Amino acid sequence: MSRIKLLLDVVQDMRSLADSLQAVADAVADSNAAGAEMTTTKEPEETGKAGKTGKSAKNTAKKDAKAAKLEPEEKPLTLEEVRAVLAEKSRSGHTEEVRELLAKHGADKLSEIDPAKYAALLAEAEVL
């Protein structure tokens, strides 16, 4: 490889790294903003004991943040994920049933199906 090609590869890798770092910084900023929003918008509960109100509000906010982190975010299904499942069903001898499912959803090919219908299509394919 020529030196110029190597340098271009390094530059491309550095740009990719910069994009990744930017995504991480954005995620941290969003989580900090959400955390600050949670603690500032919650009204402290009156307990009759001075000092305990602030601690209980902070503990509640921390528990809410931990619960939010534990719950997996539902990502929309991608064409590739659906294609992988349907291809496996087809290899298992259900080719005709897969074609019928596609036709039922108004398409001859998977790429013609609306991405909003992927979840329903996968649910029906799992039954096969």
Secondary structure, 3 states (H helix, E strand, C coil): CCHHHHHHHHHHHHHHHHHHHHHHHHHHHHHHHHHHHHHHHCCCCCCCCCCHHHHHHHHHHHHHHHHHHHCCCCCCCCHHHHHHHHHHHHHHHHHHHHHHHHHHCCCCCHHHCCHHHHHHHHHHHHHC
